């Protein structure tokens, strides 16, 4: 390393990285990926939309019937496994996004789950009652 003007060895400048460990409000955060969304407001809004859609999809996958009654048991088991894989994977991604401790991310995740449950899981939009409306059992905390 070359000495600097004050005689010290020159050290490469590194951006200090600070991870919040309490909830904070602001667009300058990292959500899911290194340096994303960064300081760009548009990318922060995109990150919020992504978290909202993922939480909505978790409720869709938890509350929708994809397998027709009378289907081949092996194929039905494979479809259930893929649906479960997607549901758990999306749930983990939402959880990891929440670990950014960003208040906006928390709000859109909760609203996405609530709206998803209202649309897909509640009786508000169901046309007829079934004993077994879902392909997968509900997720428990």
N, CA, C and O atoms as a GROMACS GRO file, in nm:
protein
  564
    1UNK      N    1   0.083  -0.117   0.000
    1UNK     CA    2   0.000   0.000   0.000
    1UNK      C    3   0.088   0.124   0.000
    1UNK      O    4   0.194   0.127   0.062
    2UNK      N    5   0.043   0.223  -0.068
    2UNK     CA    6   0.119   0.348  -0.076
    2UNK      C    7   0.088   0.434   0.045
    2UNK      O    8  -0.027   0.441   0.088
    3UNK      N    9   0.190   0.501   0.100
    3UNK     CA   10   0.163   0.589   0.214
    3UNK      C   11   0.081   0.710   0.170
    3UNK      O   12   0.096   0.759   0.058
    4UNK      N   13  -0.004   0.757   0.259
    4UNK     CA   14  -0.085   0.874   0.229
    4UNK      C   15  -0.008   1.000   0.265
    4UNK      O   16   0.106   0.991   0.310
    5UNK      N   17  -0.068   1.116   0.247
    5UNK     CA   18   0.000   1.243   0.272
    5UNK      C   19   0.032   1.262   0.419
    5UNK      O   20   0.125   1.336   0.452
    6UNK      N   21  -0.041   1.197   0.509
    6UNK     CA   22  -0.011   1.212   0.651
    6UNK      C   23   0.080   1.101   0.704
    6UNK      O   24   0.103   1.092   0.824
    7UNK      N   25   0.131   1.018   0.616
    7UNK     CA   26   0.225   0.915   0.655
    7UNK      C   27   0.163   0.780   0.688
    7UNK      O   28   0.236   0.682   0.704
    8UNK      N   29   0.031   0.773   0.699
    8UNK     CA   30  -0.036   0.645   0.727
    8UNK      C   31  -0.045   0.563   0.600
    8UNK      O   32  -0.044   0.616   0.489
    9UNK      N   33  -0.055   0.434   0.618
    9UNK     CA   34  -0.078   0.348   0.503
    9UNK      C   35  -0.219   0.373   0.452
    9UNK      O   36  -0.312   0.382   0.532
   10UNK      N   37  -0.237   0.383   0.322
   10UNK     CA   38  -0.369   0.407   0.264
   10UNK      C   39  -0.452   0.279   0.276
   10UNK      O   40  -0.407   0.172   0.237
   11UNK      N   41  -0.570   0.291   0.328
   11UNK     CA   42  -0.661   0.178   0.341
   11UNK      C   43  -0.777   0.200   0.246
   11UNK      O   44  -0.825   0.312   0.232
   12UNK      N   45  -0.821   0.096   0.180
   12UNK     CA   46  -0.935   0.115   0.090
   12UNK      C   47  -1.057   0.159   0.170
   12UNK      O   48  -1.084   0.109   0.279
   13UNK      N   49  -1.130   0.251   0.114
   13UNK     CA   50  -1.252   0.301   0.179
   13UNK      C   51  -1.364   0.201   0.161
   13UNK      O   52  -1.396   0.162   0.049
   14UNK      N   53  -1.422   0.160   0.271
   14UNK     CA   54  -1.535   0.069   0.266
   14UNK      C   55  -1.655   0.138   0.328
   14UNK      O   56  -1.645   0.208   0.428
   15UNK      N   57  -1.768   0.115   0.265
   15UNK     CA   58  -1.892   0.171   0.318
   15UNK      C   59  -1.928   0.096   0.446
   15UNK      O   60  -1.930  -0.027   0.448
   16UNK      N   61  -1.955   0.171   0.550
   16UNK     CA   62  -1.995   0.106   0.675
   16UNK      C   63  -2.133   0.046   0.658
   16UNK      O   64  -2.224   0.108   0.603
   17UNK      N   65  -2.147  -0.075   0.705
   17UNK     CA   66  -2.274  -0.147   0.694
   17UNK      C   67  -2.336  -0.158   0.832
   17UNK      O   68  -2.274  -0.206   0.926
   18UNK      N   69  -2.459  -0.111   0.841
   18UNK     CA   70  -2.530  -0.116   0.968
   18UNK      C   71  -2.660  -0.190   0.947
   18UNK      O   72  -2.738  -0.156   0.858
   19UNK      N   73  -2.682  -0.292   1.028
   19UNK     CA   74  -2.807  -0.367   1.020
   19UNK      C   75  -2.893  -0.329   1.139
   19UNK      O   76  -2.850  -0.339   1.254
   20UNK      N   77  -3.014  -0.287   1.110
   20UNK     CA   78  -3.106  -0.250   1.216
   20UNK      C   79  -3.151  -0.373   1.292
   20UNK      O   80  -3.174  -0.479   1.233
   21UNK      N   81  -3.162  -0.360   1.422
   21UNK     CA   82  -3.211  -0.469   1.505
   21UNK      C   83  -3.340  -0.430   1.576
   21UNK      O   84  -3.388  -0.502   1.664
   22UNK      N   85  -3.396  -0.316   1.537
   22UNK     CA   86  -3.528  -0.272   1.584
   22UNK      C   87  -3.602  -0.217   1.463
   22UNK      O   88  -3.540  -0.183   1.362
   23UNK      N   89  -3.733  -0.207   1.473
   23UNK     CA   90  -3.810  -0.154   1.361
   23UNK      C   91  -3.768  -0.010   1.333
   23UNK      O   92  -3.744   0.068   1.425
   24UNK      N   93  -3.760   0.022   1.205
   24UNK     CA   94  -3.730   0.158   1.163
   24UNK      C   95  -3.816   0.192   1.042
   24UNK      O   96  -3.862   0.102   0.971
   25UNK      N   97  -3.835   0.318   1.019
   25UNK     CA   98  -3.914   0.366   0.907
   25UNK      C   99  -3.820   0.437   0.811
   25UNK      O  100  -3.747   0.528   0.851
   26UNK      N  101  -3.822   0.397   0.689
   26UNK     CA  102  -3.739   0.462   0.589
   26UNK      C  103  -3.718   0.372   0.470
   26UNK      O  104  -3.735   0.251   0.478
   27UNK      N  105  -3.679   0.432   0.360
   27UNK     CA  106  -3.661   0.357   0.237
   27UNK      C  107  -3.520   0.302   0.221
   27UNK      O  108  -3.497   0.214   0.137
   28UNK      N  109  -3.425   0.351   0.300
   28UNK     CA  110  -3.287   0.308   0.287
   28UNK      C  111  -3.264   0.180   0.368
   28UNK      O  112  -3.229   0.186   0.486
   29UNK      N  113  -3.284   0.067   0.303
   29UNK     CA  114  -3.269  -0.061   0.373
   29UNK      C  115  -3.226  -0.167   0.273
   29UNK      O  116  -3.221  -0.142   0.152
   30UNK      N  117  -3.197  -0.284   0.323
   30UNK     CA  118  -3.169  -0.399   0.239
   30UNK      C  119  -3.277  -0.503   0.265
   30UNK      O  120  -3.300  -0.544   0.379
   31UNK      N  121  -3.343  -0.545   0.158
   31UNK     CA  122  -3.453  -0.640   0.169
   31UNK      C  123  -3.422  -0.758   0.077
   31UNK      O  124  -3.422  -0.742  -0.045
   32UNK      N  125  -3.396  -0.872   0.133
   32UNK     CA  126  -3.371  -0.999   0.065
   32UNK      C  127  -3.236  -1.009  -0.004
   32UNK      O  128  -3.173  -1.115   0.004
   33UNK      N  129  -3.188  -0.905  -0.070
   33UNK     CA  130  -3.062  -0.912  -0.145
   33UNK      C  131  -2.968  -0.802  -0.101
   33UNK      O  132  -3.012  -0.696  -0.056
   34UNK      N  133  -2.839  -0.825  -0.115
   34UNK     CA  134  -2.738  -0.728  -0.078
   34UNK      C  135  -2.755  -0.600  -0.160
   34UNK      O  136  -2.762  -0.605  -0.283
   35UNK      N  137  -2.762  -0.487  -0.092
   35UNK     CA  138  -2.774  -0.354  -0.150
   35UNK      C  139  -2.902  -0.336  -0.233
   35UNK      O  140  -2.905  -0.253  -0.324
   36UNK      N  141  -3.007  -0.413  -0.203
   36UNK     CA  142  -3.135  -0.395  -0.273
   36UNK      C  143  -3.244  -0.371  -0.171
   36UNK      O  144  -3.254  -0.452  -0.078
   37UNK      N  145  -3.323  -0.273  -0.179
   37UNK     CA  146  -3.338  -0.175  -0.286
   37UNK      C  147  -3.242  -0.057  -0.280
   37UNK      O  148  -3.241   0.026  -0.370
   38UNK      N  149  -3.161  -0.049  -0.176
   38UNK     CA  150  -3.066   0.061  -0.168
   38UNK      C  151  -3.135   0.192  -0.133
   38UNK      O  152  -3.226   0.195  -0.050
   39UNK      N  153  -3.092   0.300  -0.196
   39UNK     CA  154  -3.146   0.432  -0.166
   39UNK      C  155  -3.247   0.480  -0.269
   39UNK      O  156  -3.296   0.593  -0.260
   40UNK      N  157  -3.279   0.397  -0.366
   40UNK     CA  158  -3.371   0.434  -0.474
   40UNK      C  159  -3.515   0.413  -0.427
   40UNK      O  160  -3.553   0.302  -0.390
   41UNK      N  161  -3.595   0.519  -0.430
   41UNK     CA  162  -3.734   0.512  -0.384
   41UNK      C  163  -3.816   0.417  -0.470
   41UNK      O  164  -3.898   0.341  -0.418
   42UNK      N  165  -3.797   0.419  -0.601
   42UNK     CA  166  -3.871   0.331  -0.690
   42UNK      C  167  -3.844   0.185  -0.661
   42UNK      O  168  -3.936   0.102  -0.665
   43UNK      N  169  -3.719   0.152  -0.633
   43UNK     CA  170  -3.685   0.014  -0.601
   43UNK      C  171  -3.741  -0.027  -0.465
   43UNK      O  172  -3.777  -0.143  -0.445
   44UNK      N  173  -3.749   0.068  -0.372
   44UNK     CA  174  -3.809   0.039  -0.242
   44UNK      C  175  -3.957   0.006  -0.259
   44UNK      O  176  -4.008  -0.089  -0.199
   45UNK      N  177  -4.026   0.084  -0.341
   45UNK     CA  178  -4.168   0.058  -0.368
   45UNK      C  179  -4.183  -0.078  -0.435
   45UNK      O  180  -4.274  -0.154  -0.403
   46UNK      N  181  -4.093  -0.110  -0.529
   46UNK     CA  182  -4.097  -0.242  -0.594
   46UNK      C  183  -4.076  -0.354  -0.492
   46UNK      O  184  -4.142  -0.457  -0.499
   47UNK      N  185  -3.985  -0.333  -0.397
   47UNK     CA  186  -3.962  -0.434  -0.293
   47UNK      C  187  -4.087  -0.452  -0.208
   47UNK      O  188  -4.122  -0.565  -0.173
   48UNK      N  189  -4.155  -0.343  -0.175
   48UNK     CA  190  -4.279  -0.353  -0.097
   48UNK      C  191  -4.386  -0.428  -0.175
   48UNK      O  192  -4.457  -0.512  -0.119
   49UNK      N  193  -4.399  -0.400  -0.304
   49UNK     CA  194  -4.496  -0.470  -0.388
   49UNK      C  195  -4.462  -0.619  -0.393
   49UNK      O  196  -4.552  -0.703  -0.386
   50UNK      N  197  -4.334  -0.651  -0.406
   50UNK     CA  198  -4.291  -0.791  -0.412
   50UNK      C  199  -4.327  -0.865  -0.282
   50UNK      O  200  -4.377  -0.977  -0.287
   51UNK      N  201  -4.302  -0.804  -0.168
   51UNK     CA  202  -4.335  -0.867  -0.039
   51UNK      C  203  -4.487  -0.883  -0.026
   51UNK      O  204  -4.534  -0.986   0.021
   52UNK      N  205  -4.562  -0.782  -0.068
   52UNK     CA  206  -4.709  -0.789  -0.064
   52UNK      C  207  -4.759  -0.905  -0.150
   52UNK      O  208  -4.843  -0.984  -0.105
   53UNK      N  209  -4.708  -0.917  -0.272
   53UNK     CA  210  -4.753  -1.023  -0.363
   53UNK      C  211  -4.714  -1.160  -0.309
   53UNK      O  212  -4.792  -1.254  -0.317
   54UNK      N  213  -4.593  -1.172  -0.253
   54UNK     CA  214  -4.552  -1.301  -0.196
   54UNK      C  215  -4.643  -1.342  -0.081
   54UNK      O  216  -4.681  -1.459  -0.073
   55UNK      N  217  -4.678  -1.249   0.007
   55UNK     CA  218  -4.765  -1.285   0.119
   55UNK      C  219  -4.907  -1.317   0.071
   55UNK      O  220  -4.974  -1.403   0.128
   56UNK      N  221  -4.952  -1.248  -0.033
   56UNK     CA  222  -5.082  -1.279  -0.092
   56UNK      C  223  -5.081  -1.418  -0.154
   56UNK      O  224  -5.178  -1.493  -0.140
   57UNK      N  225  -4.972  -1.454  -0.223
   57UNK     CA  226  -4.961  -1.586  -0.284
   57UNK      C  227  -4.956  -1.698  -0.181
   57UNK      O  228  -5.007  -1.807  -0.206
   58UNK      N  229  -4.896  -1.672  -0.065
   58UNK     CA  230  -4.895  -1.773   0.041
   58UNK      C  231  -5.039  -1.807   0.079
   58UNK      O  232  -5.073  -1.924   0.096
   59UNK      N  233  -5.122  -1.705   0.093
   59UNK     CA  234  -5.263  -1.730   0.129
   59UNK      C  235  -5.338  -1.798   0.015
   59UNK      O  236  -5.424  -1.882   0.040
   60UNK      N  237  -5.307  -1.761  -0.109
   60UNK     CA  238  -5.371  -1.826  -0.224
   60UNK      C  239  -5.337  -1.975  -0.226
   60UNK      O  240  -5.425  -2.059  -0.243
   61UNK      N  241  -5.210  -2.007  -0.208
   61UNK     CA  242  -5.169  -2.147  -0.210
   61UNK      C  243  -5.224  -2.225  -0.092
   61UNK      O  244  -5.244  -2.346  -0.101
   62UNK      N  245  -5.249  -2.157   0.019
   62UNK     CA  246  -5.302  -2.223   0.138
   62UNK      C  247  -5.452  -2.246   0.131
   62UNK      O  248  -5.505  -2.331   0.203
   63UNK      N  249  -5.522  -2.171   0.048
   63UNK     CA  250  -5.668  -2.170   0.054
   63UNK      C  251  -5.737  -2.207  -0.075
   63UNK      O  252  -5.858  -2.187  -0.087
   64UNK      N  253  -5.667  -2.260  -0.172
   64UNK     CA  254  -5.727  -2.288  -0.301
   64UNK      C  255  -5.717  -2.436  -0.333
   64UNK      O  256  -5.619  -2.502  -0.299
   65UNK      N  257  -5.818  -2.485  -0.398
   65UNK     CA  258  -5.818  -2.625  -0.442
   65UNK      C  259  -5.764  -2.631  -0.584
   65UNK      O  260  -5.823  -2.575  -0.676
   66UNK      N  261  -5.652  -2.699  -0.600
   66UNK     CA  262  -5.591  -2.716  -0.731
   66UNK      C  263  -5.612  -2.857  -0.786
   66UNK      O  264  -5.598  -2.880  -0.906
   67UNK      N  265  -5.644  -2.950  -0.698
   67UNK     CA  266  -5.658  -3.090  -0.738
   67UNK      C  267  -5.806  -3.126  -0.743
   67UNK      O  268  -5.881  -3.102  -0.648
   68UNK      N  269  -5.847  -3.182  -0.854
   68UNK     CA  270  -5.986  -3.223  -0.870
   68UNK      C  271  -6.011  -3.353  -0.793
   68UNK      O  272  -5.925  -3.441  -0.790
   69UNK      N  273  -6.128  -3.364  -0.732
   69UNK     CA  274  -6.162  -3.490  -0.664
   69UNK      C  275  -6.158  -3.606  -0.764
   69UNK      O  276  -6.203  -3.592  -0.878
   70UNK      N  277  -6.106  -3.718  -0.722
   70UNK     CA  278  -6.098  -3.836  -0.807
   70UNK      C  279  -5.972  -3.843  -0.891
   70UNK      O  280  -5.959  -3.932  -0.975
   71UNK      N  281  -5.877  -3.750  -0.870
   71UNK     CA  282  -5.751  -3.751  -0.946
   71UNK      C  283  -5.665  -3.869  -0.902
   71UNK      O  284  -5.684  -3.926  -0.794
   72UNK      N  285  -5.571  -3.906  -0.988
   72UNK     CA  286  -5.475  -4.009  -0.956
   72UNK      C  287  -5.404  -3.971  -0.827
   72UNK      O  288  -5.357  -3.858  -0.813
   73UNK      N  289  -5.396  -4.065  -0.732
   73UNK     CA  290  -5.339  -4.035  -0.601
   73UNK      C  291  -5.192  -3.996  -0.609
   73UNK      O  292  -5.148  -3.906  -0.536
   74UNK      N  293  -5.116  -4.062  -0.695
   74UNK     CA  294  -4.974  -4.029  -0.706
   74UNK      C  295  -4.954  -3.889  -0.762
   74UNK      O  296  -4.874  -3.810  -0.711
   75UNK      N  297  -5.026  -3.858  -0.869
   75UNK     CA  298  -5.016  -3.725  -0.930
   75UNK      C  299  -5.066  -3.619  -0.832
   75UNK      O  300  -5.006  -3.512  -0.820
   76UNK      N  301  -5.175  -3.649  -0.762
   76UNK     CA  302  -5.227  -3.555  -0.662
   76UNK      C  303  -5.124  -3.531  -0.553
   76UNK      O  304  -5.108  -3.418  -0.506
   77UNK      N  305  -5.054  -3.637  -0.511
   77UNK     CA  306  -4.949  -3.623  -0.411
   77UNK      C  307  -4.834  -3.537  -0.461
   77UNK      O  308  -4.779  -3.457  -0.385
   78UNK      N  309  -4.796  -3.553  -0.588
   78UNK     CA  310  -4.691  -3.469  -0.646
   78UNK      C  311  -4.733  -3.322  -0.653
   78UNK      O  312  -4.655  -3.232  -0.622
   79UNK      N  313  -4.857  -3.299  -0.693
   79UNK     CA  314  -4.908  -3.161  -0.700
   79UNK      C  315  -4.912  -3.100  -0.561
   79UNK      O  316  -4.873  -2.984  -0.542
   80UNK      N  317  -4.958  -3.176  -0.463
   80UNK     CA  318  -4.959  -3.125  -0.325
   80UNK      C  319  -4.819  -3.092  -0.277
   80UNK      O  320  -4.798  -2.992  -0.208
   81UNK      N  321  -4.722  -3.174  -0.313
   81UNK     CA  322  -4.584  -3.151  -0.273
   81UNK      C  323  -4.529  -3.024  -0.336
   81UNK      O  324  -4.461  -2.946  -0.268
   82UNK      N  325  -4.556  -3.001  -0.463
   82UNK     CA  326  -4.509  -2.879  -0.530
   82UNK      C  327  -4.577  -2.756  -0.470
   82UNK      O  328  -4.512  -2.654  -0.449
   83UNK      N  329  -4.706  -2.766  -0.443
   83UNK     CA  330  -4.777  -2.653  -0.381
   83UNK      C  331  -4.719  -2.625  -0.244
   83UNK      O  332  -4.698  -2.509  -0.207
   84UNK      N  333  -4.691  -2.729  -0.168
   84UNK     CA  334  -4.632  -2.712  -0.035
   84UNK      C  335  -4.493  -2.649  -0.046
   84UNK      O  336  -4.459  -2.560   0.032
   85UNK      N  337  -4.414  -2.694  -0.141
   85UNK     CA  338  -4.281  -2.639  -0.162
   85UNK      C  339  -4.290  -2.488  -0.192
   85UNK      O  340  -4.215  -2.409  -0.134
   86UNK      N  341  -4.380  -2.450  -0.280
   86UNK     CA  342  -4.397  -2.307  -0.314
   86UNK      C  343  -4.445  -2.227  -0.194
   86UNK      O  344  -4.396  -2.117  -0.168
   87UNK      N  345  -4.540  -2.282  -0.120
   87UNK     CA  346  -4.594  -2.212  -0.004
   87UNK      C  347  -4.488  -2.191   0.103
   87UNK      O  348  -4.477  -2.081   0.158
   88UNK      N  349  -4.412  -2.293   0.134
   88UNK     CA  350  -4.308  -2.282   0.236
   88UNK      C  351  -4.197  -2.189   0.188
   88UNK      O  352  -4.148  -2.105   0.265
   89UNK      N  353  -4.156  -2.202   0.062
   89UNK     CA  354  -4.052  -2.115   0.008
   89UNK      C  355  -4.092  -1.969   0.012
   89UNK      O  356  -4.013  -1.884   0.053
   90UNK      N  357  -4.215  -1.938  -0.030
   90UNK     CA  358  -4.264  -1.800  -0.025
   90UNK      C  359  -4.275  -1.751   0.119
   90UNK      O  360  -4.244  -1.635   0.148
   91UNK      N  361  -4.319  -1.838   0.209
   91UNK     CA  362  -4.329  -1.800   0.350
   91UNK      C  363  -4.193  -1.764   0.407
   91UNK      O  364  -4.179  -1.667   0.482
   92UNK      N  365  -4.092  -1.844   0.372
   92UNK     CA  366  -3.957  -1.815   0.420
   92UNK      C  367  -3.903  -1.685   0.361
   92UNK      O  368  -3.836  -1.609   0.431
   93UNK      N  369  -3.933  -1.658   0.234
   93UNK     CA  370  -3.888  -1.532   0.174
   93UNK      C  371  -3.954  -1.412   0.242
   93UNK      O  372  -3.889  -1.310   0.266
   94UNK      N  373  -4.083  -1.423   0.273
   94UNK     CA  374  -4.151  -1.315   0.345
   94UNK      C  375  -4.088  -1.298   0.483
   94UNK      O  376  -4.066  -1.185   0.527
   95UNK      N  377  -4.059  -1.408   0.550
   95UNK     CA  378  -3.996  -1.400   0.681
   95UNK      C  379  -3.858  -1.334   0.672
   95UNK      O  380  -3.824  -1.251   0.757
   96UNK      N  381  -3.780  -1.369   0.572
   96UNK     CA  382  -3.649  -1.307   0.554
   96UNK      C  383  -3.661  -1.158   0.523
   96UNK      O  384  -3.579  -1.079   0.570
   97UNK      N  385  -3.761  -1.121   0.445
   97UNK     CA  386  -3.784  -0.978   0.418
   97UNK      C  387  -3.820  -0.905   0.548
   97UNK      O  388  -3.777  -0.792   0.569
   98UNK      N  389  -3.898  -0.969   0.633
   98UNK     CA  390  -3.934  -0.907   0.761
   98UNK      C  391  -3.813  -0.889   0.850
   98UNK      O  392  -3.812  -0.801   0.936
   99UNK      N  393  -3.711  -0.971   0.831
   99UNK     CA  394  -3.591  -0.959   0.912
   99UNK      C  395  -3.510  -0.834   0.878
   99UNK      O  396  -3.408  -0.807   0.942
  100UNK      N  397  -3.553  -0.757   0.778
  100UNK     CA  398  -3.491  -0.628   0.751
  100UNK      C  399  -3.532  -0.526   0.856
  100UNK      O  400  -3.471  -0.419   0.865
  101UNK      N  401  -3.634  -0.557   0.936
  101UNK     CA  402  -3.688  -0.472   1.042
  101UNK      C  403  -3.741  -0.339   0.988
  101UNK      O  404  -3.749  -0.241   1.062
  102UNK      N  405  -3.777  -0.336   0.860
  102UNK     CA  406  -3.833  -0.216   0.801
  102UNK      C  407  -3.983  -0.214   0.828
  102UNK      O  408  -4.053  -0.312   0.801
  103UNK      N  409  -4.032  -0.103   0.881
  103UNK     CA  410  -4.174  -0.092   0.915
  103UNK      C  411  -4.265  -0.106   0.795
  103UNK      O  412  -4.372  -0.166   0.805
  104UNK      N  413  -4.224  -0.052   0.680
  104UNK     CA  414  -4.305  -0.064   0.558
  104UNK      C  415  -4.317  -0.208   0.513
  104UNK      O  416  -4.424  -0.250   0.471
  105UNK      N  417  -4.209  -0.283   0.521
  105UNK     CA  418  -4.211  -0.424   0.483
  105UNK      C  419  -4.304  -0.500   0.576
  105UNK      O  420  -4.381  -0.585   0.531
  106UNK      N  421  -4.298  -0.471   0.705
  106UNK     CA  422  -4.386  -0.536   0.801
  106UNK      C  423  -4.532  -0.510   0.767
  106UNK      O  424  -4.614  -0.602   0.765
  107UNK      N  425  -4.564  -0.383   0.740
  107UNK     CA  426  -4.703  -0.348   0.711
  107UNK      C  427  -4.755  -0.416   0.584
  107UNK      O  428  -4.865  -0.470   0.584
  108UNK      N  429  -4.677  -0.414   0.475
  108UNK     CA  430  -4.726  -0.474   0.352
  108UNK      C  431  -4.736  -0.626   0.364
  108UNK      O  432  -4.824  -0.687   0.302
  109UNK      N  433  -4.649  -0.689   0.443
  109UNK     CA  434  -4.659  -0.834   0.463
  109UNK      C  435  -4.786  -0.869   0.539
  109UNK      O  436  -4.857  -0.962   0.501
  110UNK      N  437  -4.815  -0.795   0.644
  110UNK     CA  438  -4.936  -0.822   0.723
  110UNK      C  439  -5.061  -0.793   0.640
  110UNK      O  440  -5.156  -0.872   0.641
  111UNK      N  441  -5.063  -0.682   0.569
  111UNK     CA  442  -5.179  -0.647   0.486
  111UNK      C  443  -5.194  -0.749   0.372
  111UNK      O  444  -5.307  -0.786   0.339
  112UNK      N  445  -5.084  -0.794   0.314
  112UNK     CA  446  -5.092  -0.896   0.208
  112UNK      C  447  -5.150  -1.026   0.259
  112UNK      O  448  -5.234  -1.086   0.192
  113UNK      N  449  -5.107  -1.070   0.376
  113UNK     CA  450  -5.164  -1.192   0.435
  113UNK      C  451  -5.312  -1.172   0.469
  113UNK      O  452  -5.394  -1.260   0.444
  114UNK      N  453  -5.345  -1.057   0.526
  114UNK     CA  454  -5.484  -1.031   0.564
  114UNK      C  455  -5.575  -1.025   0.441
  114UNK      O  456  -5.682  -1.085   0.440
  115UNK      N  457  -5.532  -0.952   0.339
  115UNK     CA  458  -5.613  -0.941   0.218
  115UNK      C  459  -5.623  -1.077   0.147
  115UNK      O  460  -5.729  -1.114   0.097
  116UNK      N  461  -5.512  -1.150   0.144
  116UNK     CA  462  -5.514  -1.284   0.085
  116UNK      C  463  -5.609  -1.377   0.157
  116UNK      O  464  -5.682  -1.453   0.094
  117UNK      N  465  -5.608  -1.372   0.290
  117UNK     CA  466  -5.702  -1.455   0.365
  117UNK      C  467  -5.845  -1.411   0.340
  117UNK      O  468  -5.933  -1.495   0.323
  118UNK      N  469  -5.870  -1.280   0.338
  118UNK     CA  470  -6.005  -1.230   0.315
  118UNK      C  471  -6.058  -1.276   0.178
  118UNK      O  472  -6.173  -1.318   0.167
  119UNK      N  473  -5.974  -1.268   0.075
  119UNK     CA  474  -6.017  -1.305  -0.060
  119UNK      C  475  -6.025  -1.456  -0.077
  119UNK      O  476  -6.124  -1.507  -0.130
  120UNK      N  477  -5.922  -1.528  -0.034
  120UNK     CA  478  -5.912  -1.671  -0.065
  120UNK      C  479  -5.954  -1.764   0.049
  120UNK      O  480  -5.999  -1.875   0.023
  121UNK      N  481  -5.940  -1.721   0.175
  121UNK     CA  482  -5.961  -1.812   0.286
  121UNK      C  483  -6.089  -1.792   0.363
  121UNK      O  484  -6.139  -1.886   0.426
  122UNK      N  485  -6.144  -1.672   0.360
  122UNK     CA  486  -6.266  -1.646   0.438
  122UNK      C  487  -6.389  -1.687   0.358
  122UNK      O  488  -6.378  -1.725   0.241
  123UNK      N  489  -6.502  -1.679   0.420
  123UNK     CA  490  -6.628  -1.715   0.353
  123UNK      C  491  -6.687  -1.599   0.274
  123UNK      O  492  -6.797  -1.612   0.218
  124UNK      N  493  -6.619  -1.486   0.267
  124UNK     CA  494  -6.674  -1.367   0.202
  124UNK      C  495  -6.704  -1.389   0.054
  124UNK      O  496  -6.802  -1.335   0.002
  125UNK      N  497  -6.621  -1.467  -0.016
  125UNK     CA  498  -6.639  -1.484  -0.160
  125UNK      C  499  -6.667  -1.627  -0.201
  125UNK      O  500  -6.664  -1.658  -0.320
  126UNK      N  501  -6.692  -1.716  -0.106
  126UNK     CA  502  -6.719  -1.855  -0.139
  126UNK      C  503  -6.863  -1.871  -0.184
  126UNK      O  504  -6.955  -1.816  -0.122
  127UNK      N  505  -6.882  -1.946  -0.292
  127UNK     CA  506  -7.016  -1.964  -0.346
  127UNK      C  507  -7.090  -2.080  -0.283
  127UNK      O  508  -7.212  -2.074  -0.265
  128UNK      N  509  -7.018  -2.186  -0.248
  128UNK     CA  510  -7.082  -2.300  -0.184
  128UNK      C  511  -6.988  -2.361  -0.082
  128UNK      O  512  -6.866  -2.346  -0.091
  129UNK      N  513  -7.044  -2.428   0.012
  129UNK     CA  514  -6.967  -2.488   0.120
  129UNK      C  515  -6.914  -2.625   0.079
  129UNK      O  516  -6.984  -2.704   0.015
  130UNK      N  517  -6.790  -2.652   0.115
  130UNK     CA  518  -6.729  -2.783   0.096
  130UNK      C  519  -6.673  -2.827   0.231
  130UNK      O  520  -6.634  -2.744   0.313
  131UNK      N  521  -6.670  -2.957   0.251
  131UNK     CA  522  -6.608  -3.007   0.373
  131UNK      C  523  -6.457  -2.992   0.368
  131UNK      O  524  -6.393  -2.967   0.471
  132UNK      N  525  -6.398  -3.007   0.249
  132UNK     CA  526  -6.253  -3.001   0.234
  132UNK      C  527  -6.221  -2.910   0.116
  132UNK      O  528  -6.207  -2.957   0.004
  133UNK      N  529  -6.210  -2.780   0.142
  133UNK     CA  530  -6.186  -2.682   0.037
  133UNK      C  531  -6.041  -2.671  -0.006
  133UNK      O  532  -6.013  -2.612  -0.110
  134UNK      N  533  -5.949  -2.726   0.069
  134UNK     CA  534  -5.808  -2.698   0.046
  134UNK      C  535  -5.733  -2.825   0.014
  134UNK      O  536  -5.769  -2.934   0.059
  135UNK      N  537  -5.626  -2.810  -0.064
  135UNK     CA  538  -5.540  -2.923  -0.095
  135UNK      C  539  -5.439  -2.949   0.017
  135UNK      O  540  -5.396  -3.062   0.036
  136UNK      N  541  -5.402  -2.844   0.089
  136UNK     CA  542  -5.303  -2.856   0.194
  136UNK      C  543  -5.363  -2.816   0.327
  136UNK      O  544  -5.453  -2.732   0.332
  137UNK      N  545  -5.315  -2.874   0.435
  137UNK     CA  546  -5.362  -2.827   0.566
  137UNK      C  547  -5.311  -2.686   0.592
  137UNK      O  548  -5.212  -2.645   0.533
  138UNK      N  549  -5.378  -2.610   0.679
  138UNK     CA  550  -5.334  -2.475   0.708
  138UNK      C  551  -5.196  -2.473   0.774
  138UNK      O  552  -5.158  -2.566   0.845
  139UNK      N  553  -5.121  -2.366   0.749
  139UNK     CA  554  -4.990  -2.350   0.811
  139UNK      C  555  -5.010  -2.303   0.953
  139UNK      O  556  -5.094  -2.216   0.979
  140UNK      N  557  -4.935  -2.359   1.046
  140UNK     CA  558  -4.944  -2.320   1.186
  140UNK      C  559  -4.816  -2.248   1.224
  140UNK      O  560  -4.709  -2.283   1.175
  141UNK      N  561  -4.828  -2.148   1.312
  141UNK     CA  562  -4.710  -2.074   1.357
  141UNK      C  563  -4.633  -2.152   1.458
  141UNK      O  564  -4.530  -2.104   1.507
   0.00000   0.00000   0.00000
